Amino acid sequence: MGKLAKLIRLEWRKLNPVMVISELLVYMLILIFLPAFFIKIVMPAMGQSYEAFIELNGYIQMGYVLFGASLINHVFIEEYKKKTMSLSFGYPYSRQTLFTAKISFIALFVFAATVISFLLSGVTTLLLDNMFSLIPGQPTASDIQAFISSMLIRSVLITLISFVPLFLFGVWKRAVVPAIMCSMVAMQIPNLSMLLKLNPDIVIIVLSVLGGLSILLAIKMADRAGEV
């Protein structure tokens, strides 16, 4: 466990922190205000109750799936393209351990960012609600409990979905644009599923399973697919 934590910290040091944090701040600035914007301008029906707001917010935070693809690019694809992955393979650790550390780093980053964004979007929407009366009434204890439950469950699912492009486009093909496009499709499918009369919750679970399978394949095939 100690060596894994050491490798995870090393992944952070290898990144350009200013660029990554700047990108994350852009995501947050957009996504924390987006629920209130949708309720006020785009979909007023989602502001009829706090339950509707919680549901809306869960879909909006799916934007972090795209952030996960960006991290896959930084942590995997760029290292292959810059030939620095071979340096990592020179460490006294197996490739499976190295890939596990990289994946753990991405997962922790996406999960933490999503949880923080959930909290900030909730607080921001409440503040704007007090100013502009976006949602009728006041949130109850059950509403707060439902929000926290949604935040934790959705953050885990979003983290898993962010790994959908990992194996095929991050490790095997090492292709930036297809990885981003794959994440954009995965991010939008739950919204489009309602138009196709599919249960969006089932779609999200299927995408999460695909993300989990992508993780397992990347680790299991690290020795073969990870060739420099």
N, C-alpha and C positions, 0 to 999 in steps of 0.2 A: 504493500500500500504506500510505503514511503517513497519507493522509486517511481511509482505512478504519479504521485503528487509532485515530485521533482520534475518529471517530464512534462507535466501539465504547466507548471510554472515556466519551464523552458519555452513552451509554445507561445506563451504571452510575450516573452522577451524577444522572440524572433519576429513578431509582428511589428508593424508601424503603429504604435498606440494612438498617435494623434489622428491618423487617418481612420482607424477603426472606431475610436470614440466619437469622432466628428460624424461618421456615417450613422452611428447608433443614435446620436442626438437628433439627427434629421428624422430618423424613423420615429423617435419619441415625440418630437414636436408636432409631427403630423398626426400620429395615432392617438395621442391623448386628447386632442381637440376634435378629432373626427366624429366621435359619437354625438357630441353636442351639435355639430354641424349637420349631421344626418337627421337628427331629431328636429332641428329647427328649420332646415331648408329642404332636404331631400326626401326623408321618410317620416313625416310627423306622426304616423301611426305607431312608430316604434317608441314614441314618447308618451304613450297612453298610460304606462305603468312602469314601475321599476323592474318588474319581471321582463318586460319587453326590452328595456334598456340593457339589462344584463345579457340577454340573448344577442342583441345587436353588437354589444361590445366584444362578445366572444368571437364573432365573425370578423370584426374589424382588426382584432389583435392577431389574426392569421397573417398579417403583414410580416410578422417576424419569421415566417417560413422563408421569405426572400432574403432576410438578413442571414439566416442559416446558410443559404446558398453562397452568399458573399464570403462567409467564414470558410466554407469548404474550398472556395477559390483561393483564399489566402493561405490556408493551412495545408492543403493538398496540391491543388493544380499549380499554383505559382512555384511551389518548391520543386515540382517536377520540371517545370519549364525553365527555372533558373539553375537547375542541376544541383540544388542544395539538398535535395532528398537523399542523395548518395552520402552526404555527410552524416545525416541522421542514421542511415543504415550502418555507419561505422561505429555507432555507440555500442557498448557491451550489453545490448538488450535485443531480444528477438523482434522481428518486424511486427509480429502480432501485438507485442507489448507497446511498441511505438505507435501503431495505428490505434490501439485502445486509448492511449494517452491523448492523441490528437482528437479522437472522437469525443472523449470525455471533456476535453477543453471546450469544444464547440457546443456540446450539450449543456454544460454548466453556464456558458456565456448566453446561449439562447434562452435557457430557462430563467436565469436571473433577469435578463432584459425584459422578458415577457411578463414576469411577475411584477417588476417595477412599473412597467407600462400600464398593466392592469390597475394597479393602485393609483397611479397618477391620473389615469383617465377617469377613474371613479371619483377621485377628489375634485378634479377639474370640472367634471359634469355637475357635481353637487354644487360647486361654487357658482357656475354659470346658471344652474337651475334657480338658485336663490336670487340671482340678478334678473333673469329673463323668464322665469316660470316655465321651464321646459317640460317638466313632468309633474302631473297632479299629485298633491299630497306630500307626505314626508316618508323617507325610507323607514321601514320597521326593522325589528331585530331579525325577523325571518328573511327580509330582503338583504340585509347585510350578510347573514349566514349564507344565503344563496349566492351572493356575489363572491364571497371568499371561496366557496366550493367550486364555483365556475372558474375562478382565477387559477386555482391549483390544478384542477383537472385539465382545463384547456391549455395551461402552460406546459404540462407534460405531453399532451397530444401534439401541440404545435412543435415542441422540441423534436418529437419523433418524426413528424411529417417533414421537418426541415432536412432530414437525412434521405429523403426519397431519391435525390439525384446522386448521392454519395458514391455508391459502388460503380454504376455504369458510367457516369460522366466525370466523377471526381477522381476515382482510382483507375478505372479501366481505360476510358477514352481520354480523360484529362482535358475536357473541352469546356471552356468557360461559358460561352453563349448557350449551348444546349443545357448546361446545368441551371443557368438562370431561367431559361424558358421552361424547363421542367418544373422548377419551383413556382413560377408564376401560374402554371396550369394547376399544380397541386393546391396553390393558395386560393384559386378561383373556383375550383370544382365544387366545393360545398355550397357556394352561392348559386352556381348554375344548376346544381342538382335539384333545387326547388322548382326550376322551370321545366326540368325533365321529369318531374313528379317522383323523384327519388328522396328517400329519407336522408337529410343532410348529416344527421348524427351517425348513421351507418356508414355514409361516405367518409366521414372524418375518421372513424374507427378503421376502415379498410386502408385509408392512406397512412394511418399510424402503423398498422401492421406492415405495410410496404416499406415504411421508413425503418422499422425494426429489422426486417429482412435484409435491407440494404446495409445496415450496420453489421449484421452477422456475416454477410458475404464479404464485406470489406475486410473484416478481421480474419475470417477463416481463409480467405484467398490472398492474404497479405504477402505471402512468400512468392506467389505466382503473378498475381495482378500488380504487385508492388514493384516489379522489376523496373529499374531506372532506364 
